[in-house]
Amino acid sequence: MFKIDNYRAKEIAEVFKEVFNENSLNAFVEIDPQYKALKKIYLSTRNKGLTAIITIANSLISYQLSGKGEDYWSEVSNFFSKTKVGDYKNLYALFTDFLTKYTKYNRIQIRNKLRRLRIFLNSRIIDRLYISPCLYSIDQYPLLKILSQTMKQSMYAKTIVFSVKMYYYIARIICKNTIPDPRIPMPIDRRVAYMSFTSGLISISNKILLKDLKDIIYRLMQSKYRDNIVKAWFILSKYSSIPCILLDTIVWLMGRYVSPFKNIDEMTEEFISDYGLILSPDSIRKIFAQFAYAFTSYS
């Protein structure tokens, strides 16, 4: 039913190569609310190792949220910027306090999330991260493997990949010469699955109706289709020369504006209203035209 559209990957890549350069990609990262949240935590702790551990720990429990991820990370940053952490051995107790008393957006499966925190915070990588928080700033793939083994999950699991992306963010803040590793895949969440379809990267053999869209996205997120989505974004990454870590930032920032009920100008105006002229209006329109591609081919 679902297949990768290689031709669409090339088309999107051509637009991305035209509108993005190193400066604009960096600017996208720096306006990401999740990046700003990490910066706020670091400015409060002033401890590189501690902040790296908090970053990964929270990433591992960032799933089944009851609100937008942007709002949840703001909530986390507010908590840790007002909380004296002291030793990283206090983090389990602090996260327990946060999950059970303070968060509005992360209230589902708390017991399982605390179990995941316990596994990570008791793992051997903790001391390594605390002493050498910039160890993976140039090469994040070993961190992906270690987290996968520690948590006993696939290297394609959403929270594992997302944790590496967020580590890359904090490494940009605390380390010199941080580079996104092109071997890191996309973290496949609902927004990425949605954009995989709306962009035409993943095509469907038969025409669908708007009322079917929610079901299509749900099915795309199933494990049997996950590998195809990961592969599709790797193909786009290769053609555009933009690592998936940064492609995910673009998707994450722009994806919530993409809707079958809006035209390209409306999407562009809303994005500029929230983030300013990070690119020219024409460049932003070109990107939204690619991301909303599928909406021109079905009704």
BELUR-V524534 format. One record per residue. RES is the residue in three letters. PHI is phi in degrees with one decimal (NA if undefined). PSI is psi in radians with two decimals (* if undefined). OMEGA is omega as a letter, one per 30 degrees, with the letter a starting at -180 (none if undefined). Layout:
res=(RES/RES)
phi=(PHI/PHI)
psi=(PSI/PSI)
omega=(OMEGA/OMEGA)
This chain:
res=(MET/PHE/LYS/ILE/ASP/ASN/TYR/ARG/ALA/LYS/GLU/ILE/ALA/GLU/VAL/PHE/LYS/GLU/VAL/PHE/ASN/GLU/ASN/SER/LEU/ASN/ALA/PHE/VAL/GLU/ILE/ASP/PRO/GLN/TYR/LYS/ALA/LEU/LYS/LYS/ILE/TYR/LEU/SER/THR/ARG/ASN/LYS/GLY/LEU/THR/ALA/ILE/ILE/THR/ILE/ALA/ASN/SER/LEU/ILE/SER/TYR/GLN/LEU/SER/GLY/LYS/GLY/GLU/ASP/TYR/TRP/SER/GLU/VAL/SER/ASN/PHE/PHE/SER/LYS/THR/LYS/VAL/GLY/ASP/TYR/LYS/ASN/LEU/TYR/ALA/LEU/PHE/THR/ASP/PHE/LEU/THR/LYS/TYR/THR/LYS/TYR/ASN/ARG/ILE/GLN/ILE/ARG/ASN/LYS/LEU/ARG/ARG/LEU/ARG/ILE/PHE/LEU/ASN/SER/ARG/ILE/ILE/ASP/ARG/LEU/TYR/ILE/SER/PRO/CYS/LEU/TYR/SER/ILE/ASP/GLN/TYR/PRO/LEU/LEU/LYS/ILE/LEU/SER/GLN/THR/MET/LYS/GLN/SER/MET/TYR/ALA/LYS/THR/ILE/VAL/PHE/SER/VAL/LYS/MET/TYR/TYR/TYR/ILE/ALA/ARG/ILE/ILE/CYS/LYS/ASN/THR/ILE/PRO/ASP/PRO/ARG/ILE/PRO/MET/PRO/ILE/ASP/ARG/ARG/VAL/ALA/TYR/MET/SER/PHE/THR/SER/GLY/LEU/ILE/SER/ILE/SER/ASN/LYS/ILE/LEU/LEU/LYS/ASP/LEU/LYS/ASP/ILE/ILE/TYR/ARG/LEU/MET/GLN/SER/LYS/TYR/ARG/ASP/ASN/ILE/VAL/LYS/ALA/TRP/PHE/ILE/LEU/SER/LYS/TYR/SER/SER/ILE/PRO/CYS/ILE/LEU/LEU/ASP/THR/ILE/VAL/TRP/LEU/MET/GLY/ARG/TYR/VAL/SER/PRO/PHE/LYS/ASN/ILE/ASP/GLU/MET/THR/GLU/GLU/PHE/ILE/SER/ASP/TYR/GLY/LEU/ILE/LEU/SER/PRO/ASP/SER/ILE/ARG/LYS/ILE/PHE/ALA/GLN/PHE/ALA/TYR/ALA/PHE/THR/SER/TYR/SER)
phi=(NA/-102.4/-145.8/-77.0/-100.4/-63.5/-64.3/-64.4/-58.3/-67.5/-63.0/-62.8/-61.0/-62.1/-67.1/-62.4/-65.4/-74.3/-100.0/-106.8/-137.0/-59.2/-65.4/-71.0/-65.6/-61.6/-64.8/-61.9/-60.6/-73.3/-94.4/-63.6/-56.2/-70.7/-64.1/-62.8/-64.2/-65.5/-62.2/-64.8/-63.5/-64.5/-63.8/-84.5/-77.9/54.2/-131.9/-62.9/-63.5/-61.7/-66.8/-62.3/-68.0/-58.6/-58.3/-70.4/-57.4/-69.4/-63.0/-69.1/-115.5/-90.5/-149.9/49.5/-79.6/-99.2/-157.2/-69.4/-57.8/-58.8/-70.3/-64.4/-67.5/-65.1/-61.3/-63.9/-65.8/-63.5/-63.1/-75.3/-74.5/-105.8/-113.0/-81.3/-83.5/71.9/-85.9/-64.2/-69.9/-86.3/-65.0/-61.8/-63.6/-68.1/-64.4/-60.5/-61.4/-63.1/-69.1/-91.8/-125.3/-111.9/-75.8/-98.7/-108.4/-133.6/-111.9/-98.8/54.9/-60.5/-60.2/-67.8/-69.0/-67.0/-63.5/-63.3/-61.0/-62.1/-60.8/-65.9/-71.2/-101.3/-83.9/-70.1/-71.1/-60.2/-61.6/-63.8/-65.2/-68.1/-78.3/-128.8/-65.4/-97.6/-57.4/-110.2/-69.3/-105.7/-131.2/-89.4/-61.2/-59.3/-65.1/-57.4/-64.9/-64.5/-65.6/-60.7/-68.5/-62.9/-91.1/56.5/-132.6/-62.6/-67.8/-95.9/-59.5/-55.4/-69.1/-67.6/-66.2/-61.7/-61.3/-70.2/-60.5/-69.9/-62.0/-57.2/-60.1/-68.4/-63.7/-60.9/-80.5/-108.1/-119.5/-94.9/56.6/-73.0/-129.8/-73.7/-77.0/-69.0/-86.2/-80.7/-77.9/-76.2/-78.2/-85.1/-115.9/-60.0/-67.2/-67.5/-61.5/-59.9/-72.7/-63.2/-79.9/-64.1/-78.9/86.4/-59.2/-110.0/-106.0/-119.3/-67.7/-120.5/-70.0/-121.3/-100.6/-56.4/-65.8/-87.9/-60.3/-60.4/-66.9/-61.3/-65.0/-58.9/-69.0/-61.4/-81.0/-67.2/-58.9/-70.2/-106.2/-56.7/-60.6/-65.3/-66.0/-58.2/-63.4/-60.3/-73.0/-64.1/-63.8/-61.9/-60.0/-63.4/-69.0/-94.4/62.5/-112.8/-58.0/-60.0/-56.0/-82.2/-60.4/-64.7/-61.9/-61.6/-62.8/-64.2/-74.5/-96.7/-62.5/-74.2/-95.3/-82.5/-149.0/-68.6/-101.1/-126.8/-91.7/-61.5/-64.6/-65.9/-60.3/-63.2/-62.4/-66.3/-62.8/-63.7/-60.4/-84.7/-119.9/81.5/-86.5/-68.8/-132.1/-65.8/-54.2/-65.0/-66.4/-64.5/-59.6/-61.9/-68.7/-63.1/-61.2/-73.5/-71.1/-101.5/-53.6/-65.4/-70.6/-88.0/-117.1/-147.5/-145.2)
psi=(-0.80/2.45/2.69/2.31/1.69/-0.62/-0.73/-0.66/-0.73/-0.72/-0.82/-0.74/-0.67/-0.72/-0.76/-0.71/-0.52/-0.70/-0.35/2.47/-3.09/-0.72/-0.77/-0.58/-0.75/-0.68/-0.65/-0.75/-0.79/-0.30/-0.10/2.17/-0.51/-0.66/-0.78/-0.62/-0.74/-0.68/-0.69/-0.71/-0.79/-0.71/-0.40/-0.81/-0.61/0.53/1.94/-0.85/-0.77/-0.76/-0.65/-0.71/-0.78/-0.74/-0.90/-0.72/-0.82/-0.58/-0.64/-0.27/0.25/1.29/2.76/0.87/2.68/0.30/-3.04/2.51/-0.62/-0.75/-0.65/-0.79/-0.52/-0.72/-0.76/-0.77/-0.64/-0.72/-0.90/-0.41/-0.32/-0.01/2.28/2.00/-0.78/-2.04/2.53/-0.27/-0.20/-0.11/-0.65/-0.79/-0.69/-0.75/-0.66/-0.78/-0.79/-0.83/-0.57/-0.33/-0.53/-0.60/2.48/-0.35/-0.08/1.19/0.02/2.41/0.78/-0.70/-0.77/-0.63/-0.64/-0.62/-0.75/-0.72/-0.74/-0.74/-0.86/-0.82/-0.27/0.10/2.88/-0.36/-0.33/-0.88/-0.66/-0.79/-0.66/-0.73/-0.69/1.22/-0.30/0.20/-0.58/0.35/-0.41/-0.51/1.67/-0.18/-0.73/-0.62/-0.71/-0.80/-0.76/-0.78/-0.66/-0.80/-0.73/-0.77/-0.05/0.86/2.83/2.63/-0.21/-0.06/2.42/-0.87/-0.51/-0.86/-0.73/-0.66/-0.67/-0.69/-0.77/-0.56/-0.74/-0.73/-0.87/-0.56/-0.63/-0.56/-0.68/-0.20/2.83/2.57/0.74/2.39/2.35/2.25/2.10/-0.14/-0.13/2.21/3.10/2.45/1.99/1.74/-3.03/-0.70/-0.72/-0.71/-0.75/-0.83/-0.44/-0.66/-0.85/-0.50/-0.26/0.02/-0.69/2.09/2.80/2.40/-0.48/2.72/2.44/2.88/2.78/-0.63/-0.29/-0.14/-0.78/-0.74/-0.66/-0.80/-0.71/-0.78/-0.62/-0.50/-0.15/2.64/-0.56/-0.31/-0.21/-0.77/-0.64/-0.70/-0.78/-0.80/-0.70/-0.75/-0.54/-0.66/-0.81/-0.69/-0.76/-0.80/-0.58/-0.24/0.49/2.06/2.62/-0.53/-0.72/-0.56/-0.67/-0.64/-0.78/-0.82/-0.75/-0.72/-0.66/-0.37/-0.57/-0.14/-0.21/2.07/2.53/-0.18/0.17/2.60/3.03/-0.68/-0.67/-0.75/-0.78/-0.80/-0.71/-0.74/-0.82/-0.65/-0.65/-0.63/-0.11/-3.02/1.16/-0.49/2.94/2.64/-0.66/-0.69/-0.70/-0.72/-0.74/-0.68/-0.80/-0.58/-0.63/-0.74/-0.46/0.31/-0.78/-0.44/-0.23/-0.11/0.04/2.90/*)
omega=(l/l/l/l/a/l/l/l/l/l/l/a/l/l/a/l/l/a/a/l/a/a/a/l/l/a/l/l/a/l/l/l/l/l/l/l/l/l/l/l/a/l/l/a/a/a/a/a/l/a/l/l/l/a/a/a/a/l/a/l/a/l/a/l/l/l/l/l/l/a/a/a/l/l/l/a/l/a/a/l/l/a/l/a/a/a/l/l/l/a/a/l/a/l/l/l/a/a/a/a/a/a/l/a/a/a/a/l/a/a/a/l/l/l/l/l/a/l/a/a/l/a/a/a/a/a/l/l/a/a/a/a/a/a/a/a/l/a/a/a/l/l/l/a/a/l/l/l/a/a/l/l/l/l/l/l/a/a/l/a/l/l/l/l/a/l/l/l/a/l/l/a/a/a/l/l/l/a/l/a/a/l/a/a/l/l/a/l/a/a/l/l/l/a/l/l/a/l/a/l/l/a/a/a/a/a/l/l/l/a/l/a/a/l/l/a/l/a/l/a/l/a/a/l/a/a/l/l/l/a/a/a/l/l/l/l/a/a/a/a/l/l/a/l/a/l/l/l/l/a/a/a/a/a/a/l/a/a/l/a/l/l/a/l/l/l/a/a/l/l/a/l/a/a/l/a/l/l/l/l/l/l/l/l/a/l/l/l/l/a/a/a/a/a/l/a/l/a/none)
